[in-house]
């Protein structure tokens, strides 16, 4: 992959061996613990509770949006969802960069939203992140 094509945020620069800071890694670990203990086992109808947890952890989830319990969200502060938007069963939202899901847009079951890639030509296999914006009333399916 030509690195001139990669325009997003580059991670792992400055001689570090890891792509993310320890504080970022710890915040993601805390988020995974919160989701596992308080959301992943909840009945399907508790969308309001899962919205509350996501907003509490930095996401911007509008009223009426639905996030299913089996959805995997990598880093809540990088996720925003409009009213009536859906993050369906077993979806993966790998939000290294901001991911915005518009009003009434639907990300269907087993779909993956991946806001990052690696530069295959770089000997350090650097990680790059680029935002994803899904417009209103869109449907993303696997």
Helices and strands as residue ranges (DSSP letters): E 9-11, H 22-38, H 47-56, E 60-61, E 66-67, E 72-73, G 76-78, E 79-81, E 86-87, E 92-94, E 99-101, E 106-107, E 112-114, E 116-118, E 127-129, E 132-134, E 139-140
